Amino acid sequence: MKVSYKKLWKLLIDKEMKKGDLAKAAGISNFSLTKMGKGGNMRTDVLEKICLVLNCKLGDIMEIIPDTENTK
């Protein structure tokens, strides 16, 4: 399975917030956001901090995309 954070990037645009501002407000590293930009897996505590700052649910910032091979 693959993780997509496209919803997070759209939410940041909608809130006129930069990635660096989110990192600072959530107390997470810029590396975490870089890893998310590449679709990497994140620890749940990092995702929780982001959701708290943005006042949203986990499904508002990410989605899990199943592998096409596994859907056969």
PDB file with one MODEL, atoms N, CA, C and O in Angstrom:
MODEL        1
ATOM      1  N   MET A   1       0.830  -1.187   0.000  1.00  0.00           N
ATOM      2  CA  MET A   1       0.000   0.000   0.000  1.00  0.00           C
ATOM      3  C   MET A   1       0.872   1.247   0.000  1.00  0.00           C
ATOM      4  O   MET A   1       2.014   1.239   0.458  1.00  0.00           O
ATOM      5  N   LYS A   2       0.304   2.292  -0.519  1.00  0.00           N
ATOM      6  CA  LYS A   2       1.010   3.554  -0.612  1.00  0.00           C
ATOM      7  C   LYS A   2       0.238   4.617   0.165  1.00  0.00           C
ATOM      8  O   LYS A   2      -0.992   4.581   0.221  1.00  0.00           O
ATOM      9  N   VAL A   3       0.953   5.551   0.757  1.00  0.00           N
ATOM     10  CA  VAL A   3       0.327   6.640   1.497  1.00  0.00           C
ATOM     11  C   VAL A   3       0.460   7.923   0.681  1.00  0.00           C
ATOM     12  O   VAL A   3       1.527   8.225   0.146  1.00  0.00           O
ATOM     13  N   SER A   4      -0.636   8.671   0.593  1.00  0.00           N
ATOM     14  CA  SER A   4      -0.620   9.948  -0.107  1.00  0.00           C
ATOM     15  C   SER A   4      -0.992  11.061   0.872  1.00  0.00           C
ATOM     16  O   SER A   4      -1.960  10.952   1.624  1.00  0.00           O
ATOM     17  N   TYR A   5      -0.203  12.128   0.843  1.00  0.00           N
ATOM     18  CA  TYR A   5      -0.455  13.285   1.695  1.00  0.00           C
ATOM     19  C   TYR A   5      -0.926  14.485   0.870  1.00  0.00           C
ATOM     20  O   TYR A   5      -0.813  15.626   1.317  1.00  0.00           O
ATOM     21  N   LYS A   6      -1.451  14.233  -0.323  1.00  0.00           N
ATOM     22  CA  LYS A   6      -1.923  15.321  -1.177  1.00  0.00           C
ATOM     23  C   LYS A   6      -2.988  16.165  -0.485  1.00  0.00           C
ATOM     24  O   LYS A   6      -3.058  17.378  -0.688  1.00  0.00           O
ATOM     25  N   LYS A   7      -3.805  15.525   0.322  1.00  0.00           N
ATOM     26  CA  LYS A   7      -4.844  16.258   1.055  1.00  0.00           C
ATOM     27  C   LYS A   7      -4.219  17.276   2.006  1.00  0.00           C
ATOM     28  O   LYS A   7      -4.752  18.372   2.179  1.00  0.00           O
ATOM     29  N   LEU A   8      -3.097  16.922   2.621  1.00  0.00           N
ATOM     30  CA  LEU A   8      -2.408  17.839   3.528  1.00  0.00           C
ATOM     31  C   LEU A   8      -1.905  19.053   2.773  1.00  0.00           C
ATOM     32  O   LEU A   8      -2.078  20.183   3.230  1.00  0.00           O
ATOM     33  N   TRP A   9      -1.281  18.833   1.617  1.00  0.00           N
ATOM     34  CA  TRP A   9      -0.724  19.959   0.859  1.00  0.00           C
ATOM     35  C   TRP A   9      -1.840  20.896   0.385  1.00  0.00           C
ATOM     36  O   TRP A   9      -1.668  22.115   0.370  1.00  0.00           O
ATOM     37  N   LYS A  10      -2.975  20.325   0.003  1.00  0.00           N
ATOM     38  CA  LYS A  10      -4.108  21.151  -0.412  1.00  0.00           C
ATOM     39  C   LYS A  10      -4.654  21.937   0.776  1.00  0.00           C
ATOM     40  O   LYS A  10      -5.001  23.111   0.645  1.00  0.00           O
ATOM     41  N   LEU A  11      -4.728  21.286   1.933  1.00  0.00           N
ATOM     42  CA  LEU A  11      -5.217  21.954   3.137  1.00  0.00           C
ATOM     43  C   LEU A  11      -4.312  23.120   3.518  1.00  0.00           C
ATOM     44  O   LEU A  11      -4.798  24.178   3.918  1.00  0.00           O
ATOM     45  N   LEU A  12      -3.009  22.933   3.397  1.00  0.00           N
ATOM     46  CA  LEU A  12      -2.076  24.025   3.695  1.00  0.00           C
ATOM     47  C   LEU A  12      -2.293  25.198   2.743  1.00  0.00           C
ATOM     48  O   LEU A  12      -2.252  26.356   3.161  1.00  0.00           O
ATOM     49  N   ILE A  13      -2.521  24.904   1.475  1.00  0.00           N
ATOM     50  CA  ILE A  13      -2.789  25.964   0.503  1.00  0.00           C
ATOM     51  C   ILE A  13      -4.070  26.700   0.876  1.00  0.00           C
ATOM     52  O   ILE A  13      -4.117  27.930   0.860  1.00  0.00           O
ATOM     53  N   ASP A  14      -5.107  25.937   1.214  1.00  0.00           N
ATOM     54  CA  ASP A  14      -6.388  26.539   1.586  1.00  0.00           C
ATOM     55  C   ASP A  14      -6.266  27.433   2.813  1.00  0.00           C
ATOM     56  O   ASP A  14      -6.939  28.458   2.914  1.00  0.00           O
ATOM     57  N   LYS A  15      -5.402  27.036   3.743  1.00  0.00           N
ATOM     58  CA  LYS A  15      -5.203  27.809   4.971  1.00  0.00           C
ATOM     59  C   LYS A  15      -4.102  28.860   4.823  1.00  0.00           C
ATOM     60  O   LYS A  15      -3.761  29.560   5.777  1.00  0.00           O
ATOM     61  N   GLU A  16      -3.549  28.958   3.603  1.00  0.00           N
ATOM     62  CA  GLU A  16      -2.451  29.890   3.318  1.00  0.00           C
ATOM     63  C   GLU A  16      -1.311  29.732   4.323  1.00  0.00           C
ATOM     64  O   GLU A  16      -0.812  30.702   4.894  1.00  0.00           O
ATOM     65  N   MET A  17      -0.920  28.472   4.516  1.00  0.00           N
ATOM     66  CA  MET A  17       0.127  28.131   5.479  1.00  0.00           C
ATOM     67  C   MET A  17       1.273  27.449   4.744  1.00  0.00           C
ATOM     68  O   MET A  17       1.046  26.618   3.864  1.00  0.00           O
ATOM     69  N   LYS A  18       2.482  27.796   5.099  1.00  0.00           N
ATOM     70  CA  LYS A  18       3.656  27.180   4.499  1.00  0.00           C
ATOM     71  C   LYS A  18       4.081  25.968   5.312  1.00  0.00           C
ATOM     72  O   LYS A  18       3.766  25.857   6.497  1.00  0.00           O
ATOM     73  N   LYS A  19       4.801  25.062   4.663  1.00  0.00           N
ATOM     74  CA  LYS A  19       5.255  23.849   5.334  1.00  0.00           C
ATOM     75  C   LYS A  19       6.106  24.177   6.559  1.00  0.00           C
ATOM     76  O   LYS A  19       5.979  23.532   7.600  1.00  0.00           O
ATOM     77  N   GLY A  20       6.963  25.168   6.433  1.00  0.00           N
ATOM     78  CA  GLY A  20       7.806  25.566   7.568  1.00  0.00           C
ATOM     79  C   GLY A  20       6.988  26.079   8.740  1.00  0.00           C
ATOM     80  O   GLY A  20       7.328  25.834   9.898  1.00  0.00           O
ATOM     81  N   ASP A  21       5.908  26.793   8.440  1.00  0.00           N
ATOM     82  CA  ASP A  21       5.022  27.286   9.499  1.00  0.00           C
ATOM     83  C   ASP A  21       4.348  26.120  10.215  1.00  0.00           C
ATOM     84  O   ASP A  21       4.206  26.128  11.438  1.00  0.00           O
ATOM     85  N   LEU A  22       3.934  25.120   9.440  1.00  0.00           N
ATOM     86  CA  LEU A  22       3.311  23.935  10.027  1.00  0.00           C
ATOM     87  C   LEU A  22       4.308  23.200  10.906  1.00  0.00           C
ATOM     88  O   LEU A  22       3.977  22.804  12.023  1.00  0.00           O
ATOM     89  N   ALA A  23       5.515  23.016  10.416  1.00  0.00           N
ATOM     90  CA  ALA A  23       6.539  22.309  11.192  1.00  0.00           C
ATOM     91  C   ALA A  23       6.777  23.000  12.526  1.00  0.00           C
ATOM     92  O   ALA A  23       6.865  22.345  13.565  1.00  0.00           O
ATOM     93  N   LYS A  24       6.879  24.306  12.496  1.00  0.00           N
ATOM     94  CA  LYS A  24       7.124  25.071  13.727  1.00  0.00           C
ATOM     95  C   LYS A  24       5.935  24.979  14.675  1.00  0.00           C
ATOM     96  O   LYS A  24       6.114  24.747  15.871  1.00  0.00           O
ATOM     97  N   ALA A  25       4.722  25.159  14.155  1.00  0.00           N
ATOM     98  CA  ALA A  25       3.521  25.141  14.993  1.00  0.00           C
ATOM     99  C   ALA A  25       3.269  23.758  15.598  1.00  0.00           C
ATOM    100  O   ALA A  25       2.800  23.644  16.730  1.00  0.00           O
ATOM    101  N   ALA A  26       3.582  22.716  14.840  1.00  0.00           N
ATOM    102  CA  ALA A  26       3.328  21.347  15.301  1.00  0.00           C
ATOM    103  C   ALA A  26       4.497  20.778  16.105  1.00  0.00           C
ATOM    104  O   ALA A  26       4.359  19.739  16.749  1.00  0.00           O
ATOM    105  N   GLY A  27       5.633  21.449  16.070  1.00  0.00           N
ATOM    106  CA  GLY A  27       6.807  20.947  16.783  1.00  0.00           C
ATOM    107  C   GLY A  27       7.379  19.700  16.139  1.00  0.00           C
ATOM    108  O   GLY A  27       7.837  18.784  16.822  1.00  0.00           O
ATOM    109  N   ILE A  28       7.346  19.677  14.800  1.00  0.00           N
ATOM    110  CA  ILE A  28       7.911  18.542  14.060  1.00  0.00           C
ATOM    111  C   ILE A  28       9.061  19.052  13.195  1.00  0.00           C
ATOM    112  O   ILE A  28       9.209  20.256  12.986  1.00  0.00           O
ATOM    113  N   SER A  29       9.856  18.141  12.707  1.00  0.00           N
ATOM    114  CA  SER A  29      11.017  18.544  11.907  1.00  0.00           C
ATOM    115  C   SER A  29      10.630  18.783  10.448  1.00  0.00           C
ATOM    116  O   SER A  29       9.647  18.235   9.949  1.00  0.00           O
ATOM    117  N   ASN A  30      11.413  19.599   9.792  1.00  0.00           N
ATOM    118  CA  ASN A  30      11.234  19.792   8.355  1.00  0.00           C
ATOM    119  C   ASN A  30      11.488  18.486   7.612  1.00  0.00           C
ATOM    120  O   ASN A  30      10.917  18.253   6.547  1.00  0.00           O
ATOM    121  N   PHE A  31      12.344  17.637   8.171  1.00  0.00           N
ATOM    122  CA  PHE A  31      12.611  16.331   7.570  1.00  0.00           C
ATOM    123  C   PHE A  31      11.336  15.497   7.491  1.00  0.00           C
ATOM    124  O   PHE A  31      11.111  14.789   6.510  1.00  0.00           O
ATOM    125  N   SER A  32      10.503  15.583   8.529  1.00  0.00           N
ATOM    126  CA  SER A  32       9.240  14.833   8.521  1.00  0.00           C
ATOM    127  C   SER A  32       8.373  15.264   7.347  1.00  0.00           C
ATOM    128  O   SER A  32       7.773  14.426   6.675  1.00  0.00           O
ATOM    129  N   LEU A  33       8.307  16.559   7.101  1.00  0.00           N
ATOM    130  CA  LEU A  33       7.501  17.056   5.987  1.00  0.00           C
ATOM    131  C   LEU A  33       8.116  16.664   4.645  1.00  0.00           C
ATOM    132  O   LEU A  33       7.394  16.382   3.688  1.00  0.00           O
ATOM    133  N   THR A  34       9.436  16.648   4.575  1.00  0.00           N
ATOM    134  CA  THR A  34      10.103  16.205   3.353  1.00  0.00           C
ATOM    135  C   THR A  34       9.790  14.736   3.095  1.00  0.00           C
ATOM    136  O   THR A  34       9.511  14.342   1.963  1.00  0.00           O
ATOM    137  N   LYS A  35       9.837  13.939   4.141  1.00  0.00           N
ATOM    138  CA  LYS A  35       9.521  12.513   4.024  1.00  0.00           C
ATOM    139  C   LYS A  35       8.077  12.322   3.573  1.00  0.00           C
ATOM    140  O   LYS A  35       7.790  11.451   2.752  1.00  0.00           O
ATOM    141  N   MET A  36       7.168  13.136   4.112  1.00  0.00           N
ATOM    142  CA  MET A  36       5.763  13.066   3.710  1.00  0.00           C
ATOM    143  C   MET A  36       5.602  13.458   2.244  1.00  0.00           C
ATOM    144  O   MET A  36       4.766  12.894   1.538  1.00  0.00           O
ATOM    145  N   GLY A  37       6.398  14.417   1.788  1.00  0.00           N
ATOM    146  CA  GLY A  37       6.350  14.840   0.395  1.00  0.00           C
ATOM    147  C   GLY A  37       6.730  13.724  -0.562  1.00  0.00           C
ATOM    148  O   GLY A  37       6.362  13.745  -1.737  1.00  0.00           O
ATOM    149  N   LYS A  38       7.473  12.745  -0.048  1.00  0.00           N
ATOM    150  CA  LYS A  38       7.876  11.596  -0.857  1.00  0.00           C
ATOM    151  C   LYS A  38       6.980  10.386  -0.607  1.00  0.00           C
ATOM    152  O   LYS A  38       7.266   9.286  -1.081  1.00  0.00           O
ATOM    153  N   GLY A  39       5.887  10.594   0.144  1.00  0.00           N
ATOM    154  CA  GLY A  39       4.947   9.504   0.412  1.00  0.00           C
ATOM    155  C   GLY A  39       5.428   8.514   1.450  1.00  0.00           C
ATOM    156  O   GLY A  39       4.970   7.372   1.490  1.00  0.00           O
ATOM    157  N   GLY A  40       6.354   8.954   2.295  1.00  0.00           N
ATOM    158  CA  GLY A  40       6.894   8.051   3.311  1.00  0.00           C
ATOM    159  C   GLY A  40       5.934   7.821   4.463  1.00  0.00           C
ATOM    160  O   GLY A  40       5.027   8.618   4.702  1.00  0.00           O
ATOM    161  N   ASN A  41       6.141   6.729   5.167  1.00  0.00           N
ATOM    162  CA  ASN A  41       5.333   6.432   6.340  1.00  0.00           C
ATOM    163  C   ASN A  41       5.746   7.335   7.491  1.00  0.00           C
ATOM    164  O   ASN A  41       6.926   7.635   7.671  1.00  0.00           O
ATOM    165  N   MET A  42       4.752   7.766   8.270  1.00  0.00           N
ATOM    166  CA  MET A  42       5.014   8.653   9.396  1.00  0.00           C
ATOM    167  C   MET A  42       4.521   8.016  10.678  1.00  0.00           C
ATOM    168  O   MET A  42       3.589   7.213  10.666  1.00  0.00           O
ATOM    169  N   ARG A  43       5.149   8.377  11.780  1.00  0.00           N
ATOM    170  CA  ARG A  43       4.690   7.922  13.090  1.00  0.00           C
ATOM    171  C   ARG A  43       3.358   8.593  13.405  1.00  0.00           C
ATOM    172  O   ARG A  43       3.094   9.713  12.967  1.00  0.00           O
ATOM    173  N   THR A  44       2.542   7.910  14.152  1.00  0.00           N
ATOM    174  CA  THR A  44       1.217   8.447  14.464  1.00  0.00           C
ATOM    175  C   THR A  44       1.295   9.707  15.323  1.00  0.00           C
ATOM    176  O   THR A  44       0.412  10.559  15.230  1.00  0.00           O
ATOM    177  N   ASP A  45       2.327   9.847  16.155  1.00  0.00           N
ATOM    178  CA  ASP A  45       2.418  11.054  16.976  1.00  0.00           C
ATOM    179  C   ASP A  45       2.669  12.293  16.117  1.00  0.00           C
ATOM    180  O   ASP A  45       2.198  13.381  16.448  1.00  0.00           O
ATOM    181  N   VAL A  46       3.398  12.137  15.032  1.00  0.00           N
ATOM    182  CA  VAL A  46       3.629  13.257  14.111  1.00  0.00           C
ATOM    183  C   VAL A  46       2.321  13.641  13.422  1.00  0.00           C
ATOM    184  O   VAL A  46       1.982  14.820  13.321  1.00  0.00           O
ATOM    185  N   LEU A  47       1.595  12.634  12.953  1.00  0.00           N
ATOM    186  CA  LEU A  47       0.318  12.894  12.294  1.00  0.00           C
ATOM    187  C   LEU A  47      -0.669  13.544  13.261  1.00  0.00           C
ATOM    188  O   LEU A  47      -1.432  14.429  12.876  1.00  0.00           O
ATOM    189  N   GLU A  48      -0.649  13.103  14.511  1.00  0.00           N
ATOM    190  CA  GLU A  48      -1.536  13.673  15.527  1.00  0.00           C
ATOM    191  C   GLU A  48      -1.221  15.153  15.761  1.00  0.00           C
ATOM    192  O   GLU A  48      -2.134  15.972  15.867  1.00  0.00           O
ATOM    193  N   LYS A  49       0.054  15.493  15.840  1.00  0.00           N
ATOM    194  CA  LYS A  49       0.447  16.890  16.048  1.00  0.00           C
ATOM    195  C   LYS A  49      -0.031  17.761  14.894  1.00  0.00           C
ATOM    196  O   LYS A  49      -0.506  18.877  15.109  1.00  0.00           O
ATOM    197  N   ILE A  50       0.093  17.256  13.676  1.00  0.00           N
ATOM    198  CA  ILE A  50      -0.367  18.006  12.503  1.00  0.00           C
ATOM    199  C   ILE A  50      -1.872  18.217  12.565  1.00  0.00           C
ATOM    200  O   ILE A  50      -2.357  19.322  12.318  1.00  0.00           O
ATOM    201  N   CYS A  51      -2.611  17.167  12.893  1.00  0.00           N
ATOM    202  CA  CYS A  51      -4.071  17.273  12.982  1.00  0.00           C
ATOM    203  C   CYS A  51      -4.496  18.257  14.068  1.00  0.00           C
ATOM    204  O   CYS A  51      -5.462  18.998  13.884  1.00  0.00           O
ATOM    205  N   LEU A  52      -3.791  18.273  15.191  1.00  0.00           N
ATOM    206  CA  LEU A  52      -4.130  19.204  16.266  1.00  0.00           C
ATOM    207  C   LEU A  52      -3.930  20.649  15.824  1.00  0.00           C
ATOM    208  O   LEU A  52      -4.762  21.510  16.109  1.00  0.00           O
ATOM    209  N   VAL A  53      -2.834  20.912  15.132  1.00  0.00           N
ATOM    210  CA  VAL A  53      -2.547  22.266  14.662  1.00  0.00           C
ATOM    211  C   VAL A  53      -3.559  22.715  13.614  1.00  0.00           C
ATOM    212  O   VAL A  53      -4.009  23.861  13.625  1.00  0.00           O
ATOM    213  N   LEU A  54      -3.914  21.803  12.709  1.00  0.00           N
ATOM    214  CA  LEU A  54      -4.828  22.158  11.621  1.00  0.00           C
ATOM    215  C   LEU A  54      -6.298  21.956  11.985  1.00  0.00           C
ATOM    216  O   LEU A  54      -7.192  22.258  11.193  1.00  0.00           O
ATOM    217  N   ASN A  55      -6.538  21.439  13.199  1.00  0.00           N
ATOM    218  CA  ASN A  55      -7.903  21.189  13.669  1.00  0.00           C
ATOM    219  C   ASN A  55      -8.661  20.321  12.667  1.00  0.00           C
ATOM    220  O   ASN A  55      -9.727  20.694  12.177  1.00  0.00           O
ATOM    221  N   CYS A  56      -8.090  19.164  12.378  1.00  0.00           N
ATOM    222  CA  CYS A  56      -8.694  18.270  11.387  1.00  0.00           C
ATOM    223  C   CYS A  56      -8.539  16.826  11.821  1.00  0.00           C
ATOM    224  O   CYS A  56      -7.928  16.534  12.849  1.00  0.00           O
ATOM    225  N   LYS A  57      -9.093  15.938  11.036  1.00  0.00           N
ATOM    226  CA  LYS A  57      -8.989  14.502  11.282  1.00  0.00           C
ATOM    227  C   LYS A  57      -7.908  13.911  10.386  1.00  0.00           C
ATOM    228  O   LYS A  57      -7.487  14.527   9.407  1.00  0.00           O
ATOM    229  N   LEU A  58      -7.476  12.725  10.735  1.00  0.00           N
ATOM    230  CA  LEU A  58      -6.426  12.052   9.983  1.00  0.00           C
ATOM    231  C   LEU A  58      -6.794  11.898   8.509  1.00  0.00           C
ATOM    232  O   LEU A  58      -5.943  12.080   7.639  1.00  0.00           O
ATOM    233  N   GLY A  59      -8.037  11.570   8.223  1.00  0.00           N
ATOM    234  CA  GLY A  59      -8.490  11.406   6.844  1.00  0.00           C
ATOM    235  C   GLY A  59      -8.498  12.697   6.051  1.00  0.00           C
ATOM    236  O   GLY A  59      -8.617  12.677   4.826  1.00  0.00           O
ATOM    237  N   ASP A  60      -8.370  13.834   6.748  1.00  0.00           N
ATOM    238  CA  ASP A  60      -8.317  15.126   6.068  1.00  0.00           C
ATOM    239  C   ASP A  60      -6.930  15.452   5.533  1.00  0.00           C
ATOM    240  O   ASP A  60      -6.773  16.354   4.709  1.00  0.00           O
ATOM    241  N   ILE A  61      -5.910  14.710   6.006  1.00  0.00           N
ATOM    242  CA  ILE A  61      -4.540  15.023   5.591  1.00  0.00           C
ATOM    243  C   ILE A  61      -3.865  13.891   4.818  1.00  0.00           C
ATOM    244  O   ILE A  61      -2.813  14.102   4.215  1.00  0.00           O
ATOM    245  N   MET A  62      -4.447  12.711   4.828  1.00  0.00           N
ATOM    246  CA  MET A  62      -3.791  11.585   4.156  1.00  0.00           C
ATOM    247  C   MET A  62      -4.814  10.573   3.680  1.00  0.00           C
ATOM    248  O   MET A  62      -5.963  10.559   4.122  1.00  0.00           O
ATOM    249  N   GLU A  63      -4.363   9.727   2.766  1.00  0.00           N
ATOM    250  CA  GLU A  63      -5.177   8.590   2.353  1.00  0.00           C
ATOM    251  C   GLU A  63      -4.248   7.436   2.008  1.00  0.00           C
ATOM    252  O   GLU A  63      -3.094   7.633   1.628  1.00  0.00           O
ATOM    253  N   ILE A  64      -4.778   6.235   2.150  1.00  0.00           N
ATOM    254  CA  ILE A  64      -4.022   5.037   1.821  1.00  0.00           C
ATOM    255  C   ILE A  64      -4.505   4.542   0.475  1.00  0.00           C
ATOM    256  O   ILE A  64      -5.699   4.332   0.262  1.00  0.00           O
ATOM    257  N   ILE A  65      -3.564   4.359  -0.425  1.00  0.00           N
ATOM    258  CA  ILE A  65      -3.872   3.924  -1.780  1.00  0.00           C
ATOM    259  C   ILE A  65      -3.410   2.471  -1.909  1.00  0.00           C
ATOM    260  O   ILE A  65      -2.218   2.181  -1.806  1.00  0.00           O
ATOM    261  N   PRO A  66      -4.363   1.560  -2.137  1.00  0.00           N
ATOM    262  CA  PRO A  66      -3.979   0.143  -2.250  1.00  0.00           C
ATOM    263  C   PRO A  66      -3.135  -0.120  -3.496  1.00  0.00           C
ATOM    264  O   PRO A  66      -3.281   0.554  -4.516  1.00  0.00           O
ATOM    265  N   ASP A  67      -2.262  -1.102  -3.395  1.00  0.00           N
ATOM    266  CA  ASP A  67      -1.481  -1.533  -4.550  1.00  0.00           C
ATOM    267  C   ASP A  67      -2.426  -2.157  -5.560  1.00  0.00           C
ATOM    268  O   ASP A  67      -3.347  -2.882  -5.184  1.00  0.00           O
ATOM    269  N   THR A  68      -2.207  -1.883  -6.838  1.00  0.00           N
ATOM    270  CA  THR A  68      -3.070  -2.458  -7.854  1.00  0.00           C
ATOM    271  C   THR A  68      -2.891  -3.957  -7.972  1.00  0.00           C
ATOM    272  O   THR A  68      -3.817  -4.663  -8.373  1.00  0.00           O
ATOM    273  N   GLU A  69      -1.700  -4.458  -7.624  1.00  0.00           N
ATOM    274  CA  GLU A  69      -1.448  -5.902  -7.687  1.00  0.00           C
ATOM    275  C   GLU A  69      -2.267  -6.646  -6.652  1.00  0.00           C
ATOM    276  O   GLU A  69      -2.680  -7.780  -6.897  1.00  0.00           O
ATOM    277  N   ASN A  70      -2.512  -6.038  -5.503  1.00  0.00           N
ATOM    278  CA  ASN A  70      -3.227  -6.704  -4.421  1.00  0.00           C
ATOM    279  C   ASN A  70      -4.747  -6.687  -4.629  1.00  0.00           C
ATOM    280  O   ASN A  70      -5.466  -7.376  -3.905  1.00  0.00           O
ATOM    281  N   THR A  71      -5.242  -5.929  -5.583  1.00  0.00           N
ATOM    282  CA  THR A  71      -6.674  -5.822  -5.777  1.00  0.00           C
ATOM    283  C   THR A  71      -7.208  -6.844  -6.769  1.00  0.00           C
ATOM    284  O   THR A  71      -8.410  -6.882  -7.029  1.00  0.00           O
ATOM    285  N   LYS A  72      -6.332  -7.669  -7.325  1.00  0.00           N
ATOM    286  CA  LYS A  72      -6.764  -8.671  -8.307  1.00  0.00           C
ATOM    287  C   LYS A  72      -7.401  -9.867  -7.638  1.00  0.00           C
ATOM    288  O   LYS A  72      -7.820 -10.804  -8.319  1.00  0.00           O
TER     289      LYS A  72
ENDMDL
END
